Amino acid sequence: MGGDTSAAASFTSKQGQYLAFIYWYTKLNRVAPAEADFVRYFNVSAPSVHQMIKILHADGWISRTPGEGRSIRLRVPREHLPDLE
């Protein structure tokens, strides 16, 4: 990553992967990922994804509209995101 890493240092590696996934999924599909998309990509349980989304929202890394599908919006600049693995 180079340059200012203060934002990157504030989220964990796993959180960074979720944020990078949101960025790339939205860029490629022109719609935010659903929780089921995270389940398939990361091969984790639905409750794990839901908990991570809640954490990312609470920490201010994403915004979302509860009860509205595919409403996740990234609040982290692209240059602060890690590469998606």
VOPAGU-2260 file (C-alpha; in pm, 1 decimal, decimal comma):
REM VOPAGU-2260
SITE   aa  ch    i         X         Y         Z
SITE  MET   A    0       0,0       0,0       0,0
SITE  GLY   A    1     234,8     299,3      13,5
SITE  GLY   A    2     172,2     648,9     129,6
SITE  ASP   A    3     -71,1     721,3     410,5
SITE  THR   A    4    -166,8     395,2     577,4
SITE  SER   A    5    -346,8     539,6     878,9
SITE  ALA   A    6    -689,2     433,0     750,1
SITE  ALA   A    7    -562,8      88,5     652,2
SITE  ALA   A    8    -407,6      40,6     995,4
SITE  SER   A    9    -747,0     105,6    1153,0
SITE  PHE   A   10    -916,8    -202,3    1011,0
SITE  THR   A   11    -808,9    -564,1    1038,2
SITE  SER   A   12    -682,9    -772,2     747,7
SITE  LYS   A   13   -1014,6    -957,6     731,8
SITE  GLN   A   14   -1211,5    -632,4     739,4
SITE  GLY   A   15    -988,1    -501,6     461,4
SITE  GLN   A   16   -1073,1    -804,6     248,7
SITE  TYR   A   17   -1445,6    -746,8     299,9
SITE  LEU   A   18   -1405,6    -378,3     211,4
SITE  ALA   A   19   -1202,5    -463,2     -99,8
SITE  PHE   A   20   -1468,8    -717,2    -198,7
SITE  ILE   A   21   -1738,8    -450,8    -165,9
SITE  TYR   A   22   -1534,9    -216,3    -384,3
SITE  TRP   A   23   -1464,4    -464,9    -662,5
SITE  TYR   A   24   -1805,0    -634,7    -656,7
SITE  THR   A   25   -1980,1    -298,3    -685,9
SITE  LYS   A   26   -1743,0    -179,6    -958,3
SITE  LEU   A   27   -1790,0    -496,4   -1166,3
SITE  ASN   A   28   -2162,2    -550,5   -1109,6
SITE  ARG   A   29   -2282,7    -190,9   -1065,6
SITE  VAL   A   30   -2475,1    -301,5    -759,8
SITE  ALA   A   31   -2360,2    -364,8    -403,9
SITE  PRO   A   32   -2306,4    -724,7    -294,6
SITE  ALA   A   33   -2576,2    -909,2    -104,1
SITE  GLU   A   34   -2475,3   -1098,6     208,8
SITE  ALA   A   35   -2509,1   -1421,6       7,9
SITE  ASP   A   36   -2235,4   -1295,9    -227,1
SITE  PHE   A   37   -1996,3   -1263,5      67,6
SITE  VAL   A   38   -2090,2   -1614,3     185,1
SITE  ARG   A   39   -2000,4   -1758,7    -154,9
SITE  TYR   A   40   -1679,6   -1560,8    -202,9
SITE  PHE   A   41   -1532,7   -1603,5     146,4
SITE  ASN   A   42   -1681,7   -1948,8     209,8
SITE  VAL   A   43   -1813,7   -1847,5     551,4
SITE  SER   A   44   -2151,0   -1871,9     722,8
SITE  ALA   A   45   -2430,0   -1619,7     674,6
SITE  PRO   A   46   -2422,9   -1519,2    1044,7
SITE  SER   A   47   -2047,0   -1448,9    1014,5
SITE  VAL   A   48   -2107,4   -1220,9     717,8
SITE  HIS   A   49   -2394,7   -1044,3     889,7
SITE  GLN   A   50   -2180,7    -981,2    1197,5
SITE  MET   A   51   -1894,7    -842,6     986,4
SITE  ILE   A   52   -2131,6    -611,0     799,1
SITE  LYS   A   53   -2264,0    -482,8    1131,7
SITE  ILE   A   54   -1907,6    -420,4    1254,4
SITE  LEU   A   55   -1802,1    -242,9     934,4
SITE  HIS   A   56   -2110,9     -23,6     960,3
SITE  ALA   A   57   -2063,1      51,5    1330,8
SITE  ASP   A   58   -1698,6     144,8    1269,2
SITE  GLY   A   59   -1798,7     380,1     986,1
SITE  TRP   A   60   -1626,0     192,3     700,6
SITE  ILE   A   61   -1956,3     142,0     516,7
SITE  SER   A   62   -2301,2     292,9     515,8
SITE  ARG   A   63   -2615,1      91,3     459,1
SITE  THR   A   64   -2990,4     111,4     486,5
SITE  PRO   A   65   -3117,7    -158,8     722,9
SITE  GLY   A   66   -3393,5    -365,0     565,5
SITE  GLU   A   67   -3298,1    -257,6     212,3
SITE  GLY   A   68   -3114,7    -515,0       5,0
SITE  ARG   A   69   -2785,3    -429,0    -164,5
SITE  SER   A   70   -2763,8     -91,8       7,6
SITE  ILE   A   71   -2399,8    -115,9     122,1
SITE  ARG   A   72   -2191,8     188,3      27,3
SITE  LEU   A   73   -1817,6     199,3      85,7
SITE  ARG   A   74   -1686,4     493,6     286,0
SITE  VAL   A   75   -1316,2     416,2     242,7
SITE  PRO   A   76   -1115,5     565,2     -43,9
SITE  ARG   A   77    -986,6     306,4    -293,2
SITE  GLU   A   78    -624,8     397,6    -218,2
SITE  HIS   A   79    -669,5     281,3     143,0
SITE  LEU   A   80    -799,2     -63,7      47,9
SITE  PRO   A   81    -579,3    -372,0      30,1
SITE  ASP   A   82    -566,1    -590,2    -279,2
SITE  LEU   A   83    -842,5    -847,8    -287,0
SITE  GLU   A   84    -697,0   -1192,7    -230,1
